[in-house]
Amino acid sequence: MSDYPQKRPLLARVAAIGAEVLVSVGTAGGFLAWSRTIEVDPLDRKGQVAGLAALQLRFAVLAALLVVAMVVAHRLLTHAHHGYAVRIGCAAVAGLGTGLVAGGIAVALNGTEMSLWAGGGDYGWILAWTADLWSGREISDHYPPVVFWLIGAWARMTDQPHVLALQDLQLAGTALFGPAAYLAWRLVLRPVWAVTIGMLAMLPLIEPVKPYPQITLVMLVPVLVAFLSAVRRADTMGLRRAALTGLFAGVGFGLLFLLYSGWYVWCAGGMLLAVLLLAPWRRGWRSVLVLGGTTVVAFVAVSWVHLRGLLAPTGGTSDNYFYFDTDTEPAYIAMWRNDRPADVGPVWPPVGELGGVGLFTLLLAAGLALALALGWRRSIVVAVGACAASAWFMRMWLASEQWQTQTVRLYPRTTAVVLYCLLILTGFGVLLAVRQWRRRSATAGTAGTATAGTATASTAGTAGTATAGEPDAGRSTAPVGLLLVPLLFVLASAGSATVDRYMPDERSDHAGFFSWTAHTENYPDGRCSRWGVAHGCVPATEGTATEPPATD
């Protein structure tokens, strides 16, 4: 992680990193487990509102305890130990943020064992391929295989059909959004900025139905930033260190590729250009080649089981699924709603205030300008900007051909990439502005102290009287726990809004339809959920129950 003192023993640094991981993941899982004790009828609107309020109450209790603990730690711990308290506190905030969303999905699924979408849509063929794989039959290598491995392994461990095992994986994946974003950004940012920038930027991307694609994106971008930073420092590395760095990078890229590979298509071009332009070829070309070569070899070795399918003559995706987002004005990226447009109004995208551009997009543009002005040479600005630019060009190219080819080729997914990258750049622009303001304040304070030192004794006495009772300079900065309160408020509000969107709703074009089907579709053995009978689910009679999907 970026701010662990390099002079500390390796074991101490590993322990500190492990503590962040355990606290972040544990907090997310703990809140999810606590949320599953909320008893309401999620198909009744009164039950939904009561469930949302119960979630908020529990979130507020835990958030208050966390803030108080961090304030007390700020007061009692020595300066040398403040950093550890901040890391643990920020890790807990990351876990709380998406533990809330996962807990809300658990409330929406209260009373049913079925997963969101009840195995329908994309899960139809995902579950079929999973059953084939775990039955020893050959499956296509065109789709990332980790999801098949996870579903099958969990179903076998819990002794249940694949379609029922899917619910646990959806809840766990949703809960892990926050920890994944925070821990990935800790590769390049300090704790407070990692949780602030990382969490705020990933909020629009939370997708409980299929969490693994978006988790891959929120982790891939900071990993790309860390890799570009390593490439730019290659001239300071020996060949052995360059090889080890490339090995770790290649394995990391390969594992994320096996989880979901689509984002690589949009980001690869920009990142390749950034690496070629910024690598220190004159001073360290040998180390650059070793680092890059090792990365490629390790990536191919890890991802070959899926990569070979994409490189085959029939590889890739021929997507002809046109939905509301494919009819959206192609330059609009301010809101990503996947393929569920319910209640967006008669005009979409909404008409903005300045030439059709809305305030949110203008703020993103201002944030981009700030990041470019203050950090255009920084690796994070270059890497994230390259990903956004690459996705933008690919988006316009593919969208411009959809009439001739009558295919989509997944180009609406670039909305997520561009939006995420712009949010990251905006957050980093604010970070740089804060740092510059602090430097100028410190410089002004130093100059003021020097001037004050030349004052007369009587003047000094007057000044001393004027400042009596002011807080000590070392305590003038508010505790980090208090500074995280606004972030916790945003996470609570965003979490409630996201959960409310997924509360059961019988309208087929609404995100709530995913949880509605989980209650109203029959289980593989023909049973109905606890609340489903009252809303249209008819238990299958003996002998007519559908066969459960194979679990091995």
GIJOTA-V383947 format. One record per backbone hydrogen bond with DSSP energy under -1.0 kcal/mol. NH is the residue of the N-H (numbers start at 1). CO is the residue of the C=O. If there is no record, write none. Layout:
# GIJOTA-V383947
NH/CO, NH/CO
This chain:
# GIJOTA-V383947
2/186, 4/1, 8/5, 13/9, 14/10, 15/11, 16/12, 17/13, 18/14, 19/15, 20/16, 21/17, 22/18, 23/19, 24/20, 25/21, 26/22, 27/23, 28/24, 29/25, 30/26, 31/27, 32/28, 33/29, 34/30, 35/31, 36/32, 37/34, 38/35, 44/41, 48/44, 49/45, 50/46, 51/47, 52/48, 53/49, 54/50, 55/51, 56/52, 57/53, 58/54, 59/55, 60/56, 61/57, 62/58, 63/59, 64/60, 65/61, 66/62, 67/63, 68/64, 69/65, 70/66, 71/67, 72/68, 73/69, 74/70, 75/71, 76/72, 77/73, 81/78, 85/81, 86/82, 87/83, 88/84, 89/85, 90/86, 91/87, 92/88, 93/89, 94/90, 95/91, 96/92, 97/93, 98/94, 99/95, 100/96, 102/98, 103/99, 104/100, 105/101, 106/102, 107/103, 108/104, 109/105, 110/107, 112/109, 117/514, 118/115, 120/117, 123/120, 124/121, 126/122, 127/123, 128/124, 129/125, 130/126, 131/127, 132/128, 133/129, 134/130, 136/133, 137/132, 146/258, 149/145, 150/146, 151/147, 152/148, 153/149, 154/150, 155/151, 156/152, 157/153, 158/154, 160/155, 165/161, 166/162, 167/164, 169/165, 170/166, 171/167, 172/168, 173/169, 174/170, 175/171, 176/172, 177/174, 180/176, 181/177, 182/178, 183/179, 184/180, 185/181, 186/182, 187/184, 188/185, 189/185, 194/190, 195/191, 196/192, 197/193, 198/194, 199/195, 200/196, 201/197, 202/198, 205/202, 206/203, 215/211, 216/212, 217/213, 218/214, 219/215, 220/216, 221/217, 223/219, 224/220, 225/221, 226/222, 227/223, 228/224, 229/225, 230/226, 231/227, 232/228, 234/231, 236/233, 237/234, 242/238, 243/239, 244/240, 245/241, 246/242, 247/243, 248/244, 249/245, 250/246, 251/247, 252/248, 253/249, 254/250, 255/251, 256/252, 257/253, 258/254, 259/255, 260/256, 264/261, 265/262, 267/263, 268/264, 271/267, 272/268, 273/269, 274/270, 275/271, 276/272, 277/273, 278/274, 279/275, 281/279, 284/280, 288/284, 289/285, 290/286, 291/287, 292/288, 293/289, 294/290, 295/291, 296/292, 297/293, 298/294, 299/295, 300/296, 301/297, 302/298, 303/299, 304/300, 306/303, 307/303, 308/304, 310/306, 311/307, 315/312, 322/320, 326/323, 327/324, 332/329, 340/337, 342/509, 344/341, 354/357, 357/354, 362/358, 363/359, 364/360, 365/361, 366/362, 367/363, 368/364, 369/365, 370/366, 371/367, 372/368, 373/369, 374/370, 375/371, 378/375, 382/378, 383/379, 384/380, 385/381, 386/382, 387/383, 388/384, 389/385, 390/386, 391/387, 392/388, 393/389, 394/390, 395/391, 396/392, 397/393, 398/394, 399/395, 400/396, 402/399, 405/401, 406/402, 408/319, 409/319, 411/408, 413/410, 414/411, 415/412, 417/413, 418/414, 419/415, 420/416, 421/417, 422/418, 423/419, 424/420, 425/421, 426/422, 427/423, 428/424, 429/425, 430/426, 431/427, 432/428, 433/429, 434/430, 435/431, 436/432, 437/433, 438/434, 439/435, 440/436, 441/437, 442/438, 443/439, 444/440, 445/441, 446/442, 447/443, 448/444, 449/445, 450/446, 451/447, 452/448, 453/449, 454/451, 455/452, 460/456, 461/457, 462/458, 463/459, 464/460, 465/461, 466/462, 467/463, 470/467, 475/472, 476/473, 483/479, 484/480, 485/482, 488/484, 489/485, 490/486, 491/487, 492/488, 493/489, 494/490, 495/491, 496/492, 497/493, 498/494, 499/495, 500/496, 501/497, 505/512, 510/507, 513/510, 514/511, 516/512, 517/513, 519/515, 520/516, 521/517, 523/527, 526/523, 530/111, 535/532, 536/533, 537/532, 540/526, 544/541
